[in-house]
Structure formats: C-alpha cells, structure tokens
Amino acid sequence: MAKAFQKFLPMFDRVLVERLAAETVTKGGIMLPEKSQGKVLQATVVAVGPGAVNKNGEVTPISVKVGEKVLLPEYGGTKVVLEDKDYFLFRDADILGKYVD
C-alpha cells in the first residue's frame, strides 16, 4: 500500500478509485489528440471505507475490494489529488459494476 493511502481512508460507503489511462493510439496506429479521447469509465479501486451504517446501526459492507476493476458513471465523483496523482471518490452505490476474470 502506498504512503498516500496510509494517510487517506475513505469514510462510510466511499470508494477511492484511480481511473485507467485513456487510449492515445487507435488499433490502426493513429495517434488521438487529447480532445478526441473519450472519458475513461474504467478504474481500479485503491481504498474503501468501512461501509454505511443502516437504520438499525449495523454496518453494511462495501461491495468492492481494493485492487478490483470497476465501471464508473460518466459523471460524478469527487476529485482527490494525492502525491500529485488524480483519484476519484465515489459512493459504493454509484459504482455501476465490477469486472471479473
């Protein structure tokens, strides 16, 4: 675990993710300018909170684990900069799905 994540722990049902890099070259070898690159909706989970507390006071666990690849909504999330890298905070319920091997 990197030093930045030892200093930052998401609260409640929040998930900290790092978006995957955008494709800069097409399959045919054409270089894409930055403006024409689509928004990357895939990310890797780097930290998770303990979970949300329901009405009964019980903690509902997070549905993803550190290291899993997830599908994000096109909009949303809170940008967080840790050690000069961009990360995003999402609620567990905002994550659309996770990729399985």
N, CA, C and O atoms as a MOPAC input file, in Angstrom:
PM7 MOZYME 1SCF
protein

 N      0.84700 1    -1.17400 1     0.00000 1
 C      0.00000 1     0.00000 1     0.00000 1
 C      0.89600 1     1.24300 1     0.00000 1
 O      1.83900 1     1.32500 1     0.78700 1
 N      0.61300 1     2.18600 1    -0.85800 1
 C      1.41700 1     3.40100 1    -0.96700 1
 C      1.22100 1     4.28500 1     0.26400 1
 O      0.23200 1     4.15800 1     0.98600 1
 N      2.17400 1     5.17400 1     0.48400 1
 C      2.10400 1     6.06600 1     1.63600 1
 C      0.85500 1     6.93700 1     1.60200 1
 O      0.25900 1     7.20700 1     2.64400 1
 N      0.45700 1     7.37900 1     0.41500 1
 C     -0.71100 1     8.26200 1     0.29700 1
 C     -1.96700 1     7.58300 1     0.82800 1
 O     -2.81500 1     8.23900 1     1.43200 1
 N     -2.09600 1     6.28600 1     0.61000 1
 C     -3.30100 1     5.58500 1     1.03400 1
 C     -3.26000 1     5.23800 1     2.51400 1
 O     -4.30400 1     5.00000 1     3.12100 1
 N     -2.07800 1     5.20600 1     3.09800 1
 C     -1.97900 1     5.00900 1     4.53000 1
 C     -2.43500 1     6.26300 1     5.26300 1
 O     -2.86700 1     6.19300 1     6.41300 1
 N     -2.33600 1     7.41400 1     4.59600 1
 C     -2.73400 1     8.67900 1     5.19100 1
 C     -4.17700 1     9.04000 1     4.86300 1
 O     -4.73300 1     9.94700 1     5.48100 1
 N     -4.79200 1     8.35700 1     3.91400 1
 C     -6.15000 1     8.69300 1     3.48000 1
 C     -7.02700 1     7.45100 1     3.50600 1
 O     -6.73700 1     6.46800 1     2.82400 1
 N     -8.09100 1     7.49100 1     4.28600 1
 C     -9.05100 1     6.39200 1     4.35000 1
 C    -10.43400 1     6.96300 1     4.07800 1
 O    -10.88900 1     7.84200 1     4.81000 1
 N    -11.11600 1     6.47900 1     3.03500 1
 C    -12.46900 1     6.97400 1     2.75100 1
 C    -13.41300 1     6.68000 1     3.91000 1
 O    -13.26800 1     5.66900 1     4.59700 1
 N    -14.36600 1     7.55700 1     4.11800 1
 C    -15.34400 1     7.39400 1     5.19600 1
 C    -16.59000 1     6.68000 1     4.69200 1
 O    -16.92300 1     6.75300 1     3.50900 1
 N    -17.27100 1     5.99500 1     5.59100 1
 C    -18.56000 1     5.34500 1     5.35500 1
 C    -18.53500 1     4.47100 1     4.10300 1
 O    -17.72200 1     3.55100 1     4.01200 1
 N    -19.42100 1     4.74900 1     3.13000 1
 C    -19.53000 1     3.88800 1     1.94900 1
 C    -18.80300 1     4.47900 1     0.74000 1
 O    -19.21600 1     4.26000 1    -0.39900 1
 N    -17.73300 1     5.21900 1     0.98000 1
 C    -16.97800 1     5.83100 1    -0.11000 1
 C    -15.90400 1     4.87300 1    -0.61700 1
 O    -15.36000 1     4.06300 1     0.13300 1
 N    -15.61400 1     4.99200 1    -1.92100 1
 C    -14.59900 1     4.17000 1    -2.57200 1
 C    -13.66000 1     5.10400 1    -3.32800 1
 O    -14.11600 1     5.93800 1    -4.11000 1
 N    -12.35800 1     4.97100 1    -3.10400 1
 C    -11.35700 1     5.76500 1    -3.80600 1
 C    -10.85000 1     4.94900 1    -4.97900 1
 O    -10.39500 1     3.81800 1    -4.80700 1
 N    -10.93000 1     5.53200 1    -6.18800 1
 C    -10.51200 1     4.81200 1    -7.39800 1
 C     -9.50200 1     5.63200 1    -8.18700 1
 O     -9.43700 1     6.85500 1    -8.06600 1
 N     -8.72400 1     4.93500 1    -8.98900 1
 C     -7.80200 1     5.56400 1    -9.92900 1
 C     -8.25000 1     5.17100 1   -11.32300 1
 O     -8.25500 1     3.99000 1   -11.67200 1
 N     -8.62900 1     6.16500 1   -12.12500 1
 C     -9.08800 1     5.88300 1   -13.48700 1
 C     -7.93900 1     5.32200 1   -14.31500 1
 O     -6.78500 1     5.71100 1   -14.13700 1
 N     -8.26700 1     4.40000 1   -15.22600 1
 C     -7.26800 1     3.85900 1   -16.13400 1
 C     -6.91100 1     4.92000 1   -17.16100 1
 O     -7.70400 1     5.82500 1   -17.42200 1
 N     -5.72700 1     4.81700 1   -17.74300 1
 C     -5.26200 1     5.80700 1   -18.72800 1
 C     -6.07700 1     5.69500 1   -20.01200 1
 O     -6.47300 1     4.60300 1   -20.42000 1
 N     -6.31900 1     6.83600 1   -20.63600 1
 C     -7.07600 1     6.87300 1   -21.89100 1
 C     -6.21600 1     6.33500 1   -23.03200 1
 O     -4.99300 1     6.47400 1   -23.03000 1
 N     -6.88000 1     5.72200 1   -23.99800 1
 C     -6.18500 1     5.21900 1   -25.18100 1
 C     -5.70000 1     6.40300 1   -26.00400 1
 O     -6.48000 1     7.29700 1   -26.33300 1
 N     -4.40900 1     6.40900 1   -26.33900 1
 C     -3.86600 1     7.50800 1   -27.12900 1
 C     -3.60500 1     7.10100 1   -28.57900 1
 O     -3.35900 1     7.95400 1   -29.43100 1
 N     -3.65900 1     5.80500 1   -28.85500 1
 C     -3.42500 1     5.29900 1   -30.21000 1
 C     -4.54200 1     4.31700 1   -30.54500 1
 O     -4.90000 1     3.46800 1   -29.72900 1
 N     -5.09100 1     4.44200 1   -31.76000 1
 C     -6.12800 1     3.50600 1   -32.19400 1
 C     -5.49800 1     2.16600 1   -32.55300 1
 O     -4.27400 1     2.05100 1   -32.61000 1
 N     -6.33100 1     1.14900 1   -32.79500 1
 C     -5.81800 1    -0.16600 1   -33.18400 1
 C     -5.05600 1    -0.09600 1   -34.49800 1
 O     -4.15200 1    -0.89300 1   -34.74600 1
 N     -5.43200 1     0.87500 1   -35.34800 1
 C     -4.75000 1     1.05400 1   -36.62700 1
 C     -3.46100 1     1.84600 1   -36.51900 1
 O     -2.75900 1     1.99700 1   -37.51900 1
 N     -3.12100 1     2.35900 1   -35.33900 1
 C     -1.87800 1     3.07700 1   -35.12600 1
 C     -1.99200 1     4.58200 1   -35.24200 1
 O     -0.97200 1     5.27100 1   -35.25400 1
 N     -3.20600 1     5.11600 1   -35.33000 1
 C     -3.39400 1     6.56200 1   -35.44900 1
 C     -3.34900 1     7.18900 1   -34.06000 1
 O     -4.03000 1     6.73300 1   -33.14100 1
 N     -2.54300 1     8.23700 1   -33.91700 1
 C     -2.43900 1     8.95700 1   -32.63700 1
 C     -3.68300 1     9.82300 1   -32.44500 1
 O     -4.06600 1    10.56100 1   -33.35400 1
 N     -4.31300 1     9.74200 1   -31.28000 1
 C     -5.50800 1    10.53500 1   -30.98400 1
 C     -5.13300 1    11.79000 1   -30.21600 1
 O     -4.38600 1    11.71700 1   -29.24000 1
 N     -5.64800 1    12.95800 1   -30.64800 1
 C     -5.41800 1    14.16300 1   -29.84900 1
 C     -6.18900 1    14.07000 1   -28.53500 1
 O     -7.15700 1    13.31700 1   -28.43000 1
 N     -5.76400 1    14.82800 1   -27.54700 1
 C     -6.34800 1    14.74100 1   -26.21000 1
 C     -7.84400 1    15.04000 1   -26.20900 1
 O     -8.59100 1    14.41900 1   -25.45400 1
 N     -8.29700 1    15.97900 1   -27.04200 1
 C     -9.70700 1    16.35200 1   -27.06100 1
 C    -10.60200 1    15.25800 1   -27.62500 1
 O    -11.77800 1    15.18400 1   -27.26900 1
 N    -10.07300 1    14.41200 1   -28.49400 1
 C    -10.91700 1    13.38400 1   -29.09400 1
 C    -10.91800 1    12.08200 1   -28.29400 1
 O    -11.65300 1    11.15100 1   -28.62500 1
 N    -10.11400 1    12.01300 1   -27.26000 1
 C    -10.09600 1    10.81900 1   -26.41300 1
 C    -11.35700 1    10.80800 1   -25.56200 1
 O    -11.72500 1    11.82400 1   -24.97300 1
 N    -12.00700 1     9.67300 1   -25.49900 1
 C    -13.20700 1     9.54700 1   -24.67800 1
 C    -12.87100 1     9.51600 1   -23.20100 1
 O    -11.73700 1     9.23100 1   -22.81700 1
 N    -13.85900 1     9.80800 1   -22.38000 1
 C    -13.67500 1     9.76200 1   -20.94000 1
 C    -13.56500 1     8.29300 1   -20.52000 1
 O    -14.37600 1     7.46100 1   -20.92600 1
 N    -12.57000 1     7.99200 1   -19.71800 1
 C    -12.35000 1     6.61800 1   -19.27800 1
 C    -13.32400 1     6.28500 1   -18.15600 1
 O    -13.37100 1     6.98000 1   -17.14100 1
 N    -14.09700 1     5.22500 1   -18.34000 1
 C    -15.09200 1     4.83900 1   -17.34800 1
 C    -14.62600 1     3.65400 1   -16.50400 1
 O    -15.34200 1     3.21600 1   -15.60300 1
 N    -13.44500 1     3.14100 1   -16.78500 1
 C    -12.90200 1     2.03200 1   -16.01300 1
 C    -11.89800 1     2.56400 1   -15.00600 1
 O    -11.16400 1     3.51400 1   -15.27900 1
 N    -11.87900 1     1.93200 1   -13.82600 1
 C    -10.95700 1     2.37000 1   -12.78100 1
 C    -10.56800 1     1.19000 1   -11.90300 1
 O    -11.21900 1     0.14600 1   -11.91300 1
 N     -9.50500 1     1.37600 1   -11.15100 1
 C     -9.05000 1     0.38900 1   -10.18000 1
 C     -9.31000 1     0.93100 1    -8.78500 1
 O     -8.99200 1     2.08500 1    -8.49600 1
 N     -9.88200 1     0.11300 1    -7.92500 1
 C    -10.16300 1     0.50800 1    -6.54200 1
 C     -8.84600 1     0.51500 1    -5.77000 1
 O     -8.11500 1    -0.47500 1    -5.77100 1
 N     -8.54800 1     1.63800 1    -5.11000 1
 C     -7.31100 1     1.73300 1    -4.34000 1
 C     -7.54700 1     1.81400 1    -2.83200 1
 O     -6.64100 1     1.51700 1    -2.05500 1
 N     -8.75000 1     2.21100 1    -2.40500 1
 C     -9.07100 1     2.24300 1    -0.97500 1
 C    -10.58900 1     2.23800 1    -0.81000 1
 O    -11.31100 1     2.78200 1    -1.64500 1
 N    -11.06500 1     1.62900 1     0.26000 1
 C    -12.50500 1     1.59200 1     0.54100 1
 C    -12.74700 1     1.96000 1     2.00100 1
 O    -11.90900 1     1.71800 1     2.87000 1
 N    -13.91700 1     2.55300 1     2.24600 1
 C    -14.32100 1     2.86900 1     3.60800 1
 C    -14.86700 1     1.62800 1     4.29700 1
 O    -14.96000 1     0.57000 1     3.67400 1
 N    -15.22600 1     1.73600 1     5.56200 1
 C    -15.72600 1     0.58500 1     6.31500 1
 C    -17.12900 1     0.15900 1     5.92000 1
 O    -17.50300 1    -0.99400 1     6.13700 1
 N    -17.92000 1     1.06700 1     5.34300 1
 C    -19.30000 1     0.74900 1     4.96600 1
 C    -20.26600 1     1.74100 1     5.58300 1
 O    -19.91100 1     2.48800 1     6.49500 1
 N    -21.49500 1     1.74100 1     5.07500 1
 C    -22.52200 1     2.65500 1     5.56800 1
 C    -23.24000 1     2.04200 1     6.76400 1
 O    -23.34000 1     0.82100 1     6.88400 1
 N    -23.73300 1     2.89700 1     7.63800 1
 C    -24.49100 1     2.43600 1     8.79700 1
 C    -25.97900 1     2.54900 1     8.45600 1
 O    -26.44700 1     3.61600 1     8.06100 1
 N    -26.72300 1     1.44100 1     8.60900 1
 C    -28.16100 1     1.46800 1     8.29500 1
 C    -28.96600 1     1.93800 1     9.50700 1
 O    -28.40000 1     2.31000 1    10.53500 1
 N    -30.29300 1     1.91500 1     9.37300 1
 C    -31.17400 1     2.43200 1    10.44100 1
 C    -31.04800 1     1.65700 1    11.74100 1
 O    -31.29100 1     2.20400 1    12.81700 1
 N    -30.67000 1     0.38300 1    11.65300 1
 C    -30.52600 1    -0.45000 1    12.85000 1
 C    -29.16100 1    -0.29800 1    13.51200 1
 O    -28.89000 1    -0.92900 1    14.53300 1
 N    -28.30200 1     0.53700 1    12.93300 1
 C    -26.97100 1     0.73300 1    13.49000 1
 C    -25.95900 1    -0.29500 1    13.03400 1
 O    -24.83500 1    -0.32100 1    13.53500 1
 N    -26.34000 1    -1.14400 1    12.08700 1
 C    -25.42400 1    -2.17100 1    11.57600 1
 C    -24.66300 1    -1.61200 1    10.37700 1
 O    -25.20000 1    -0.81500 1     9.60700 1
 N    -23.42400 1    -2.02900 1    10.22700 1
 C    -22.59500 1    -1.57600 1     9.11700 1
 C    -22.85400 1    -2.45900 1     7.90200 1
 O    -22.73100 1    -3.68200 1     7.97500 1
 N    -23.21500 1    -1.82600 1     6.77800 1
 C    -23.39800 1    -2.52700 1     5.51300 1
 C    -22.05400 1    -2.52000 1     4.79200 1
 O    -21.54000 1    -1.44500 1     4.48400 1
 N    -21.47000 1    -3.68300 1     4.51300 1
 C    -20.13100 1    -3.71600 1     3.91600 1
 C    -20.11800 1    -3.19300 1     2.47800 1
 O    -21.14200 1    -3.18700 1     1.79500 1
 N    -18.95100 1    -2.76100 1     2.04100 1
 C    -18.74500 1    -2.27000 1     0.67800 1
 C    -18.72500 1    -3.47700 1    -0.27200 1
 O    -18.22600 1    -4.54700 1     0.07700 1
 N    -19.27400 1    -3.28500 1    -1.47400 1
 C    -19.39400 1    -4.41000 1    -2.42000 1
 C    -18.15600 1    -4.62400 1    -3.27900 1
 O    -18.10800 1    -5.58800 1    -4.04300 1
 N    -17.15100 1    -3.75400 1    -3.17800 1
 C    -15.91600 1    -3.93400 1    -3.95200 1
 C    -14.72800 1    -3.99600 1    -2.99700 1
 O    -14.80900 1    -3.55300 1    -1.85100 1
 N    -13.62800 1    -4.55200 1    -3.49100 1
 C    -12.41200 1    -4.68400 1    -2.68900 1
 C    -11.26900 1    -3.95500 1    -3.38100 1
 O    -11.32900 1    -3.68400 1    -4.58000 1
 N    -10.24300 1    -3.64400 1    -2.62800 1
 C     -9.05300 1    -2.98700 1    -3.17000 1
 C     -8.44400 1    -3.87100 1    -4.25100 1
 O     -8.28400 1    -5.07800 1    -4.06700 1
 N     -8.10700 1    -3.25600 1    -5.37700 1
 C     -7.48100 1    -3.97600 1    -6.48600 1
 C     -8.45200 1    -4.38400 1    -7.58100 1
 O     -8.01400 1    -4.73300 1    -8.67700 1
 N     -9.76000 1    -4.35300 1    -7.32400 1
 C    -10.73300 1    -4.75300 1    -8.33800 1
 C    -10.90800 1    -3.64000 1    -9.36700 1
 O    -10.74600 1    -2.45900 1    -9.06100 1
 N    -11.24300 1    -4.04300 1   -10.59900 1
 C    -11.52800 1    -3.08400 1   -11.66100 1
 C    -13.03100 1    -2.87800 1   -11.72300 1
 O    -13.79700 1    -3.84200 1   -11.72000 1
 N    -13.45600 1    -1.60300 1   -11.78000 1
 C    -14.87500 1    -1.26600 1   -11.72800 1
 C    -15.26200 1    -0.37200 1   -12.90200 1
 O    -14.40900 1     0.25200 1   -13.53200 1
 N    -16.56500 1    -0.32100 1   -13.18200 1
 C    -17.13400 1     0.54600 1   -14.20000 1
 C    -17.78200 1     1.72800 1   -13.49500 1
 O    -18.60100 1     1.55300 1   -12.59200 1
 N    -17.40700 1     2.93500 1   -13.91500 1
 C    -17.88800 1     4.15800 1   -13.26900 1
 C    -18.93200 1     4.85500 1   -14.12800 1
 O    -18.97100 1     4.65400 1   -15.34100 1
 N    -19.77700 1     5.67300 1   -13.51100 1
 C    -20.68800 1     6.50000 1   -14.30800 1
 C    -19.88000 1     7.57300 1   -15.04600 1
 O    -18.76600 1     7.91500 1   -14.65000 1
 N    -20.46700 1     8.09200 1   -16.12200 1
 C    -19.75600 1     9.09700 1   -16.91400 1
 C    -19.51000 1    10.37400 1   -16.12200 1
 O    -18.46700 1    11.01100 1   -16.26800 1
 N    -20.46300 1    10.74300 1   -15.29100 1
 C    -20.33600 1    11.96000 1   -14.49200 1
 C    -20.42800 1    11.60900 1   -13.01700 1
 O    -21.00900 1    10.58800 1   -12.64800 1
 N    -19.85900 1    12.45200 1   -12.18400 1
 C    -19.94700 1    12.24000 1   -10.75200 1
 C    -18.58100 1    11.97200 1   -10.15000 1
 O    -17.56500 1    11.96900 1   -10.84500 1
 N    -18.57600 1    11.75100 1    -8.87100 1
 C    -17.33100 1    11.51300 1    -8.15800 1
 C    -16.68300 1    12.81700 1    -7.74200 1
 O    -16.94500 1    13.87100 1    -8.32100 1
 N    -15.84800 1    12.73300 1    -6.74500 1
 C    -15.11700 1    13.89200 1    -6.23200 1
 C    -13.63900 1    13.67900 1    -6.49900 1
 O    -13.06900 1    12.66000 1    -6.11000 1
 N    -13.02000 1    14.64900 1    -7.16900 1
 C    -11.60000 1    14.53500 1    -7.49400 1
 C    -10.76400 1    14.77000 1    -6.24600 1
 O    -10.99900 1    15.71700 1    -5.49600 1
 N     -9.78300 1    13.89300 1    -6.03200 1
 C     -8.86800 1    13.99800 1    -4.89800 1
 C     -7.45200 1    13.87800 1    -5.45700 1
 O     -7.17200 1    12.96400 1    -6.23300 1
 N     -6.56400 1    14.78100 1    -5.07600 1
 C     -5.17500 1    14.72700 1    -5.52100 1
 C     -4.31700 1    14.28100 1    -4.34700 1
 O     -4.26500 1    14.94500 1    -3.31200 1
 N     -3.64200 1    13.14200 1    -4.52500 1
 C     -2.74000 1    12.60500 1    -3.50500 1
 C     -1.38500 1    12.36700 1    -4.15000 1
 O     -1.28300 1    11.63200 1    -5.13300 1
 N     -0.35200 1    12.97900 1    -3.60900 1
 C      1.00900 1    12.84200 1    -4.13800 1
 C      1.04500 1    13.08800 1    -5.64400 1
 O      1.63800 1    12.30800 1    -6.38900 1
 N      0.41600 1    14.16700 1    -6.08900 1
 C      0.40900 1    14.61200 1    -7.48700 1
 C     -0.26700 1    13.64200 1    -8.44600 1
 O     -0.01100 1    13.70400 1    -9.64800 1
 N     -1.11100 1    12.75700 1    -7.96000 1
 C     -1.89200 1    11.85800 1    -8.82200 1
 C     -3.36700 1    12.12100 1    -8.57100 1
 O     -3.77900 1    12.41400 1    -7.44900 1
 N     -4.15700 1    12.01300 1    -9.63200 1
 C     -5.59800 1    12.24900 1    -9.52900 1
 C     -6.33300 1    10.95700 1    -9.19700 1
 O     -6.13600 1     9.93100 1    -9.84900 1
 N     -7.17100 1    11.01800 1    -8.19000 1
 C     -8.03300 1     9.91200 1    -7.78800 1
 C     -9.44600 1    10.46100 1    -7.68500 1
 O     -9.64500 1    11.67600 1    -7.67400 1
 N    -10.42800 1     9.56900 1    -7.61100 1
 C    -11.80800 1     9.99400 1    -7.51300 1
 C    -12.51500 1     9.20900 1    -6.41800 1
 O    -12.30000 1     8.00700 1    -6.25900 1
 N    -13.36400 1     9.90600 1    -5.66500 1
 C    -14.16800 1     9.29400 1    -4.60900 1
 C    -15.58600 1     9.10200 1    -5.12300 1
 O    -16.20100 1    10.04600 1    -5.61900 1
 N    -16.10500 1     7.89500 1    -5.00900 1
 C    -17.48100 1     7.58100 1    -5.37600 1
 C    -18.15100 1     6.87600 1    -4.20900 1
 O    -17.48800 1     6.22300 1    -3.40500 1
 N    -19.46100 1     7.01100 1    -4.12000 1
 C    -20.21400 1     6.19100 1    -3.17900 1
 C    -20.27100 1     4.77600 1    -3.74500 1
 O    -20.23500 1     4.58000 1    -4.95900 1
 N    -20.35900 1     3.81500 1    -2.86900 1
 C    -20.44500 1     2.41600 1    -3.28900 1
 C    -21.62900 1     2.20500 1    -4.23700 1
 O    -21.50800 1     1.46300 1    -5.21200 1
 N    -22.75500 1     2.83800 1    -3.96900 1
 C    -23.95000 1     2.66700 1    -4.79700 1
 C    -23.81600 1     3.31800 1    -6.17100 1
 O    -24.56300 1     2.97000 1    -7.08500 1
 N    -22.87500 1     4.26100 1    -6.33700 1
 C    -22.68700 1     4.92500 1    -7.62800 1
 C    -21.87900 1     4.07500 1    -8.61200 1
 O    -21.93900 1     4.30500 1    -9.82000 1
 N    -21.13900 1     3.11500 1    -8.11600 1
 C    -20.34000 1     2.25300 1    -8.99700 1
 C    -21.29200 1     1.32500 1    -9.75000 1
 O    -22.11700 1     0.63700 1    -9.14900 1
 N    -21.16100 1     1.31900 1   -11.08500 1
 C    -22.10500 1     0.59300 1   -11.92900 1
 C    -21.87500 1    -0.91800 1   -11.93800 1
 O    -22.82600 1    -1.68700 1   -12.08100 1
 N    -20.65500 1    -1.33800 1   -11.79200 1
 C    -20.37000 1    -2.77200 1   -11.81900 1
 C    -18.89600 1    -3.01300 1   -11.63700 1
 O    -18.10400 1    -2.07200 1   -11.58400 1
 N    -18.52000 1    -4.29000 1   -11.53900 1
 C    -17.10000 1    -4.63400 1   -11.44300 1
 C    -16.78500 1    -5.72800 1   -12.44600 1
 O    -17.63900 1    -6.54700 1   -12.78500 1
 N    -15.55400 1    -5.72800 1   -12.91100 1
 C    -15.10700 1    -6.70500 1   -13.89400 1
 C    -14.58300 1    -7.94400 1   -13.16100 1
 O    -13.86600 1    -7.83900 1   -12.16600 1
 N    -14.95300 1    -9.10400 1   -13.67100 1
 C    -14.47300 1   -10.35800 1   -13.08900 1
 C    -13.60500 1   -11.05800 1   -14.10200 1
 O    -13.82000 1   -10.94100 1   -15.30800 1
 N    -12.61900 1   -11.78900 1   -13.60700 1
 C    -11.69300 1   -12.51000 1   -14.51600 1
 C    -12.27300 1   -13.82300 1   -14.96000 1
 O    -11.63600 1   -14.55300 1   -15.71900 1

